[in-house]
Amino acid sequence: MAAFLQWRRFVFFDKETVKDPGDAGKGFTLPAGISACDSGRGHIVLGDMEGQIWFLTRSMQPTPFQAYKLRVTHLFQLKQHSILVSVGQDEQGINPLVKVWNLDKRDSGNPLCTRIFSAIPGNKPTEVSCLSVHENLNFMAIGFTDGSVVLTKGDITRDRHSKTLTLHEGTCPITGLAFRQSGKITNLFIATLEKVLCYTLSLKEYPRVELDTHGCALRCTALTDPSQDSQFIVAGDECVYLYQPDERGPCFGFEGQKLLVHWYRGYLLLLTRDCKTPNKSEFGSREASPSEKQLLTVYDLDNKFIAYSAAFDDVIDVLAEWGSLYILTRDRRLCVLQEKDTQTKLEMLFKKNLFVMAINLAKNQHLDSDGLSEIFRQYGDHLYVKGDHDGAIQQYIRTIGKLEPSYVIRKFLDAQRIHNLTAYLQALHRQSLANADHTTLLLNCYTKLKDSSKLEEFIMTSESEVHFDVEIAIKVLRQAGYYSHAVFLAEKHTHHEWYLKIQLEDLKNYQEALRYIGRLPFEQAESNMKRYGKTLMHHVPEETTRLLKGLCTDYRPSRETPADRESLGHTLGNKANSEEFIAIFVNNPRELRAFLEHMMDVEAQSPQGVYDTLLELRLQDWAHEQDTQEKNSLQEAVLSLLKSENYSTVFDKALVLCQMHNFKEGVLYLYEQGQLYQQIMHYHMQNEEYGKVVEACQRYGEKEACLWEQALGYFARKEEDCKEYITAVLQHIDRNNLMPPLLVVQTLAHNSTATLSVIKDYLINKLQQESKQISEDERKIREYRVETTQLRQEIEELRSSAKIFQKTKCSMCNSPLELPSVHFLCSHSFHQHCFESYAESEAECPTCAPNNRKVMDMLRAQDQKRDLHEHFHRQLKCSNDGFSVVADYFGRGVFNKLTLITDPPGGKAGAASLDSDLQRDLLIHTKRTV
């Protein structure tokens, strides 16, 4: 029970007297003889002792109509419908009538009365004490002075759609009725002078619960709004009770004789007498004497303060409409209480430093988050000034998200209050509103306080609850020397670069760093080995080499279980480019050699750099080796590497390496592979290896004939006795006719030691060959002359005499000729049907056609190649017998001078034309048909 005397008092309402709109200087005068009143739907409803009902609009314009003949005793205006229910009398005696008015419909200018019925429980005449109507228009309850409650169920606006029954009977007058709707459950609260009950109307047989054994006077009940769970308020002289449908709720000790109870926007309104006149048994003794004062008090039950309190003279009722409270008094005056705005009320509380109350009030008034944050800030400032830093920081924490964090941080940095600042920064991170600077500051606070437990708690949150910039946290921890915490954070949140940097640069834990890299996915393991490989190779060379071997062959993270590998089946892992890691071994040749040899063993198609580097290492070992046997072994290893199939594309670099280390076998092998035969011979010439020069000519002379000429020139320039080698070269030149004899003589003339005996045999043999060639050419000339003479005679015969065809058999089927037959100048004859079957052309002999076609093809080929000068020069250069090439092209007419004859002489030109035509006829063998 809370004593109201301990509650603070405020003036949150402004009191004004309602002015008459017709006369602004005068107060508004209510109608005389008011006996009942209510409000809702934008008007105040008044009933008087003459049976009239008055409607007051917001402009204070009264509109009456005659509802009863005698008087109006009760009014109930529904808030959600334009329905007014009234109770009054039309005749003398105890005969109360209930009338239902539809305010939206009119009957002769007055509201339409939709229903009238007598309000008498059973057959006993009794007076109505209270009235309540459910907002769904399905229930109406009427309480009587004899303790009865009549319930009308159904449509209350019509007689035939509703039924009336006596819900409750008792001996004490009914002082209060209220309907409560919660979901589908409808309850009716009933208050008498001696008890409080609750009926459940949504269940059959209407079960009831007796909530209390003491009641209240008339008009001392009310129902809270749904925000307060629609509780039933019963105001006794000692206390005010709140009830649920099944139990009694909180109780407030407000002393004084209660005359009136209302609920308004979360406030409880109580009208009490200043002096006590307790006589609960007298039902009609609540009328105050004209000399007594009445006290109207507005309570805020949630925040425990009095929002307004003032004395009035003889209050009829307090009504709520148009956002204000209207107080009706017996002297026909009308006062209005207007609630101050929220900001004004808060400022009043701020002046008295009542921040907790201001916060509660703001929440009840549903103030926005910005407004609440400002209250928290002011409250925090107040506590900070008082020196209550712990309390201040709690209020500042509630401003997070609205108040700039620097406002709070600056205060506590200046005050050296690291503990409070830490609490604020923690809250800032929990709400994920911290930036990198806040994270840095918080971690510095932890390190300054040496609070390892808090630091661990902060960084060891689950990944779904991380409220800070992990990278910033790692940096701060590293700078503060908390390497283990920084490493933990980096590993947990997969900041691999930071983890490795701390392990290698700060902790010098190279083994752990290498192990960590081996657990990373391929891409990250590859990039980190490129970044830190040299450092790791310097300190842990064997382990680093082992990891690189795996990375460049078939890499799988070491954290994979055997089951994971088995689930992958035969899927190949990732492979890095081994060539990119060679630079890591710059100071570790032994590990580099092992790495490269491993790569060549496991990967057939290794990158070019692998072969080049391994070749260089083996050449260095060969060059520095003193032991003959070991040197031969190393030589074989180098040659085997050069001869490997995958090394043919790196010729240039390999050749340079072999030349740098003077590796003769490798140089010669590479020359041979590159078909650089002249370089091979020049290499032997530089080393004056005469036998090797001749041997090179013998091996590669067929592929490059000029080698023999170069060899002859080389030996010719030597002053030593090289007769043996010159003789061998000359024999080959003679045998293959590689050089003209005159050029051979001129070449050897430069050698002072070469005598005529050296080339005697060569010259004799050459002269003999020339003599044979001359004899053969003369013989052919004679044959060609005889053949030419015969051809000319045959042409002359064809020109000057007739051709007699004496063939008796067909040249095709060898059968006797029969007419018709076909004869050609070439002396071939055919049956007509044989010629048509086998001839490809009517003007050509089928028997001579193949030979003629060959001749014509040769002529056409000569015509096409007549301008092929480049081809001629190339063939002349490469041929062993240049004279034959020249003669061939001479015969093709390449060297013929083109002559254009514009006006040929008559006789000679005609003869030439005749000769050419005759030659063409001989080739084509024009047919003659007999």
KELOVO-571475 format. One record per residue (C-alpha): residue in three letters; x, y, z. Coordinates in steps of 0.25 Angstrom, whole numbers, plus 5000, padded with zeros to 4 digits. Layout:
N
ALAXYZ...
//
This chain:
930
MET500050005000ALA500650134996ALA500350265004PHE499950374995LEU500550475005GLN501950435001TRP501650464987ARG502150594980ARG501150694976PHE501250764962VAL500350854954PHE500250784941PHE498850844938ASP498450984935LYS497151024941GLU496251124933THR494751174933VAL494051144921LYS493551274915ASP492251304908PRO492451304893GLY491351414892ASP492051504903ALA493551474904GLY493651544917LYS492651464924GLY492751314929PHE491851214922THR490551174930LEU490051034930PRO488650994929ALA487850994942GLY487550874950ILE488550774944SER488250634949ALA489150544940CYS490250574930ASP491250494921SER492150524909GLY492650464896ARG492550474881GLY492950614881HIS491950674891ILE491550684905VAL490150624909LEU489350684920GLY488050644926ASP487250734935MET486050714945GLU485050764934GLY485250644925GLN486150714915ILE487450664909TRP488550774905PHE489650754895LEU490850844897THR491750864885ARG493250904886SER492751044883MET491851044895GLN490551054888PRO489450974896THR488450894888PRO487250834896PHE486150744893GLN485050684902ALA485350544905TYR484450514917LYS483250584923LEU483750594937ARG485250574938VAL486550514934THR487250424944HIS488450354936LEU489150374923PHE490150284916GLN490850324903LEU491550214895LYS492950254891GLN492950174878HIS491550194873SER490550314872ILE489650244882LEU489150314895VAL488450234906SER487650304916VAL486850274928GLY485750364933GLN484250384937ASP483050414929GLU482050404941GLN482050414956GLY482450304964ILE483450194963ASN483450164948PRO484750184942LEU484850174926VAL486050144918LYS486150214904VAL487150184893TRP487450304884ASN488150294870LEU488750434869ASP489050414854LYS487650404851ARG486550514853ASP485050514857SER484450654855GLY485850714858ASN486150634870PRO486950504871LEU486150374867CYS485750294879THR485950144875ARG485550074887ILE484750104900PHE484550004911SER484250004926ALA485449984936ILE484849904947PRO485449774952GLY484249674952ASN483049734958LYS483649814969PRO483649964966THR485050014970GLU485950134966VAL487150124956SER488450144963CYS489450134951LEU489550094937SER490650034927VAL490549994912HIS491549914905GLU492249974893ASN491849864884LEU490349894886ASN490049754891PHE490049774906MET489349874915ALA489349864930ILE488449944940GLY488749944954PHE487649974965THR487550024979ASP486949894983GLY488249814980SER487749764966VAL488449764953VAL487649754940LEU488449704928THR487949734914LYS488649644904GLY488549654889ASP488349784880ILE488049884891THR487449984880ARG486249884877ASP485249814885ARG485149684877HIS486549664876SER486949664891LYS486449594903THR486549644918LEU486849564930THR487149594945LEU488649564946HIS488849594960GLU488049604973GLY488449654986THR488049744998CYS489149864996PRO488949964986ILE489749954973THR490750064973GLY491550034960LEU491549954947ALA492649934936PHE492749844925ARG494149794921GLN494549724908SER495849644907GLY495849564894LYS494649484893ILE494349494908THR493349594913ASN493249624928LEU492349714936PHE492849774949ILE491749804959ALA492049894972THR491149904983LEU491249974997GLU491749845003LYS492449764992VAL493049754978LEU492749644968CYS493049604954TYR492149524944THR492649454932LEU491649484921SER492349404910LEU492149274917LYS490849194919GLU490049214933TYR490949344935PRO491849294946ARG492249404956VAL493449434965GLU493349514978LEU494549594978ASP494449674991THR493549685003HIS493549835004GLY492949934994CYS492850074991ALA491850194990LEU491150234977ARG491950284966CYS493250234972THR493550134961ALA494250144948LEU495050054938THR496450084933ASP496850084919PRO497449964912SER498850014914GLN498549984929ASP497949844926SER496549904927GLN496449894943PHE495249924951ILE495450034961VAL494750044974ALA494950164983GLY494650144997ASP494850245008GLU496250185012CYS496750125000VAL496650114985TYR496649974980LEU496849914966TYR496249784961GLN496449684951PRO495349594947ASP495849484956GLU496649554967ARG496949684974GLY498049764969PRO498849874975CYS498349964986PHE498650114988GLY498450185001PHE497750314998GLU496950355010GLY495750445010GLN494250425007LYS494150394992LEU493050464984LEU493450434970VAL494450344962HIS494950364948TRP496050304939TYR496650404929ARG497850374920GLY498650294930TYR498250384942LEU497350344953LEU496350464957LEU495750464971LEU494750564977THR494850564992ARG494250645003ASP495150725012CYS494450675025LYS494050535027THR492550505029PRO492650345029ASN491250285028LYS491350175017SER490050115020GLU489250245016PHE489250235001GLY488850374998SER489650445008ARG490850484998GLU490250614995ALA491150725000SER490650845008PRO490850975002SER491951015012GLU492750895009LYS493950895000GLN494250784990LEU495650744986LEU495950694972THR497250614971VAL497950564959TYR498850444962ASP499950374953LEU499850234958ASP501050184950ASN502050294954LYS501550324968PHE501250464967ILE500050564968ALA499850634955TYR498850734960SER498050774972ALA497050884975ALA495850914983PHE494450934976ASP493050974981ASP492050864980VAL492450784967ILE491350724959ASP492250634951VAL493650634943LEU493550604928ALA494650574918GLU494450634904TRP495250704893GLY496550664900SER496250734913LEU495550714926TYR494250794929ILE493750814943LEU492250844945THR491850914958ARG490550944965ASP490651094963ARG490551064948ARG491951094945LEU492851014935CYS494351004937VAL495350934928LEU496650864932GLN497650864921GLU498850774922LYS500250834920ASP501050784908THR502150684911GLN503250774909THR502750874919LYS502550764929LEU503950704927GLU504550844929MET503750854942LEU504350724946PHE505750764942LYS505750894950LYS505550804962ASN506550704957LEU505450594957PHE506150524945VAL505650384949MET504250434949ALA504450504936ILE504950384930ASN503750304934LEU502750414930ALA503450424916LYS503250274914ASN501850274918GLN501550394909HIS502250304898LEU503350414896ASP504250384884SER505650324886ASP506350464883GLY505550524894LEU505850414904SER507350414900GLU507350564904ILE506750534917PHE507750424920ARG508850524916GLN508350634925TYR508250534937GLY509650484934ASP510150624934HIS509450644947LEU510050524954TYR511450554948VAL511450694954LYS511050634967GLY512150544966ASP511350414964HIS512250364953ASP511650224953GLY510250264953ALA510550364942ILE511250264933GLN509950174934GLN509150294929TYR510150324918ILE510050174913ARG508650194911THR508950304901ILE509750224892GLY509250234878LYS508750374880LEU509850454887GLU511150464881PRO512150374888SER513250474889TYR512350564898VAL512450454909ILE513850404906ARG514450544907LYS513750564921PHE514350434927LEU515750454920ASP515850584927ALA515350524940GLN516350414940ARG515250314942ILE515750194934HIS514750094940ASN513550174936LEU514050204922THR514350054920ALA512850024924TYR512350124914LEU513250074903GLN512849934906ALA511349974904LEU511750044891HIS512349924886ARG511149834890GLN510249914882SER511249904870LEU511350064869ALA512850064872ASN513850114862ALA515350084861ASP515650194870HIS514750144881THR515250004880THR516650054881LEU516350144894LEU515550024900LEU516749924898ASN517750034903CYS516850044916TYR516949894918THR518449904917LYS518550024926LEU517749954936LYS518549824934ASP517149754934SER517449624926SER516149564930LYS515349674924LEU516249674912GLU516049524910GLU514549534912PHE514549644902ILE515349584891MET514849434893THR513349464889SER512749374878GLU512849424864SER511349454863GLU511549554875VAL512749624871HIS512549774873PHE513849834869ASP514849854858VAL515749724859GLU516849784851ILE516949904860ALA516949814873ILE518049734868LYS518849854865VAL518649914879LEU518949784886ARG520249764878GLN520649904881ALA520349884896GLY521149754896TYR519949664898TYR520449574887SER519749444892HIS518449524892ALA518749584878VAL519149444872PHE517849384878LEU516949494872ALA517649484858GLU517549334858LYS516049334862HIS515649434852THR516549374841HIS517449504840HIS518549414834GLU519549524831TRP519449584845TYR519649454851LEU520849424843LYS521449554845ILE521349544860GLN521849404861LEU523049444852GLU523449584856ASP523049584871LEU523049444876LYS524049384867ASN523249264866TYR523649214853GLN523249064855GLU521849114859ALA521749214847LEU522149104837ARG521049004843TYR520049114842ILE520349134828GLY520248984825ARG518748994830LEU518349104821PRO517549084808PHE518349084796GLU518249224791GLN518649284805ALA519749184807GLU520349224794SER520349374796ASN520849364810MET522049274806LYS522349374795ARG522349484806TYR523049414818GLY523749294810LYS525149364811THR525049384826LEU524549244829MET525649184820HIS526749254827HIS526249204841VAL525649064838PRO526149024824GLU525748874824GLU524348894829THR524149014819THR524648934808ARG523748814811LEU522548914811LEU522948974798LYS523048834792GLY521648804796LEU521148934792CYS521648924778THR521248774775ASP519848734782TYR519548834793ARG518548794803PRO518348874817SER518948794828ARG517648814836GLU516948724827THR516648594833PRO516848454826ALA515348454825ASP515348584817ARG516448534808GLU515648404805SER514348484802LEU515148564792GLY515448434785HIS516448444774THR516248594772LEU517548664770GLY517948774779ASN518448914776LYS519848934770ALA520749064772ASN521649104761SER523049054766GLU523749154758GLU523249264766PHE523849214779ILE525349194774ALA525649334779ILE525349284794PHE526549194793VAL527549304790ASN528549274801ASN528149124802PRO528749054790ARG528648914796GLU527148924799LEU526948984786ARG527548874779ALA526748774787PHE525448854783LEU525748864769GLU526148714767HIS524848674775MET524048764765MET524648694753ASP524348554759VAL522948584762GLU522548674751ALA522948644736GLN522548774731SER523248864741PRO523349014738GLN524549064730GLY525249134742VAL525349004749TYR526148944738ASP527049074737THR527349084751LEU527648934753LEU528548944741GLU529249054747LEU529448984760ARG530048864754LEU530948944745GLN531449014757ASP531748884764TRP532348824752ALA533248954750HIS533748944765GLU533948794766GLN535348754767ASP535148604767THR535248544753GLN534248434756GLU533248524763LYS533448624752ASN533048524741SER531848484749LEU531448624750GLN531648644735GLU530748524732ALA529648594741VAL529748724733LEU529648654720SER528448564724LEU527748694729LEU528148764715LYS527648634708SER526348634715GLU525148644706ASN524548764714TYR525748844712SER525748874697THR525049014699VAL526049084707PHE527249074697ASP527749214699LYS527949224714ALA528549084714LEU529549114704VAL529949244711LEU530149164724CYS530949054717GLN531849154711MET532049234724HIS532449104731ASN533249064719PHE532548934718LYS532948884704GLU532048754703GLY530848844707VAL531148954697LEU531348854685TYR530148774689LEU529248904689TYR529948954676GLU529548814670GLN528148824675GLY527948964670GLN528448924656LEU529649024657TYR530548944650GLN531449054646GLN531649094661ILE532048954663MET533148954653HIS533549094657TYR533649044672HIS534648934667MET535349034659GLN535549124671ASN536149014678GLU536948974666GLU536348834666TYR536648794652GLY536148654652LYS534848704659VAL534648804648VAL534748704637GLU533848614645ALA532848724647CYS532848744632GLN532548594630ARG531448594639TYR530748714636GLY531248744621GLU529948684615LYS529048784623GLU529948904620ALA530848884608CYS531649014611LEU532348954623TRP533348884613GLU533649014606GLN533849084620ALA534748964624LEU535548984612GLY535749124614TYR536049104629PHE537149004625ALA537649094614ARG537949204624LYS538749114633GLU540249124632GLU540448984638ASP540548854629CYS539048824627LYS539148744615GLU538448624620TYR537248704624ILE537248784611THR537348654603ALA536148604611VAL535348724608LEU535648734594GLN535248584592HIS533848614597ILE533748744589ASP534148674577ARG533248554579ASN532048654581ASN532448764572LEU532348864583MET533248974577PRO533849014563PRO535248974561LEU535649114559LEU535149154573VAL535849034579VAL537149084573GLN536949224577THR536649184592LEU537849094593ALA538749204587HIS538649274601ASN539449154608SER540949164606THR541049014610ALA540048964600THR540848914587LEU540348874574SER540448724579VAL539248754588ILE538248784577LYS538948704566ASP537948584567TYR536848674569LEU537148754556ILE537448634548ASN536148564552LYS535348694550LEU535948714535GLN535548564532GLN534148594537GLU534048714528SER534548644516LYS533548534518GLN532448634520ILE532848704507SER532848574499GLU531448544504ASP530948684501GLU531548674487ARG530848534485LYS529548594489ILE529648714480ARG529848624468GLU528648544472TYR527848664474ARG528248714460VAL527848584453GLU526548584460THR526248734456THR526648704442GLN525648594441LEU524548674448ARG524748784437GLN524648684426GLU523348634431ILE522848774432GLU523248804418GLU522548674413LEU521248714420ARG521348854414SER521648814400SER521048674397ALA519748604400LYS519648504411ILE519248364407PHE518448284418GLN518748134416LYS518348084429THR517547964428LYS517247934442CYS516648014454SER517748074463MET516848054475CYS516147914473ASN517147854462SER515947814454PRO515847844438LEU515447984436GLU514048004431LEU513348134426PRO513148224432SER514548244438VAL515448354444HIS516848374440PHE517948464446LEU519148524440CYS519948444451SER519548324442HIS518548274452SER517248224447PHE515948184455HIS514548134453GLN513548244455HIS512948174467CYS514248144473PHE514748284472GLU513448344478SER513548244489TYR515048274493ALA515248414488GLU515248524498SER515248634487GLU514748624473ALA516048694468GLU517048614475CYS517648464473PRO517248374485THR518548304483CYS519448424482ALA518648504492PRO519448464505ASN520848504499ASN520248634493ARG519648664507LYS521048654513VAL521748744503MET520648844505ASP520748844520MET522248864519LEU522048984510ARG521049044520ALA522049014531GLN523149084524ASP522249204521GLN521849214536LYS523249204541ARG523849294531ASP523749414542LEU524149334554HIS525549404556GLU525549394571HIS525349244570PHE526449234559HIS527449304568ARG527049224580GLN527249094572LEU528549144566LYS529049174580CYS528749034586SER529048944574ASN530348874572ASP530348894557GLY530049034554PHE530249024539SER529048924538VAL528149014546VAL528449124536ALA528249044524ASP526948994529TYR526449134531PHE527049174518GLY526249064511ARG524949114518GLY525149254512VAL525449324525PHE526549404518ASN525849424505LYS525749574501LEU524249614499THR524049674485LEU522749734481ILE522549734466THR521549844461ASP521649834446PRO522349704442PRO522849684427GLY521949614418GLY522749494413LYS523549464425ALA522449484435GLY521449404427ALA522449284427ALA522749294441SER521249294444LEU521049174435ASP522249104442SER521549124456ASP520149084450LEU520848954445GLN521548924458ARG520248934465ASP519548844455LEU520648744457LEU520348744472ILE518848744472HIS518848644460THR517648704453LYS516648594449ARG516248564435THR514948494433VAL514748404420
//
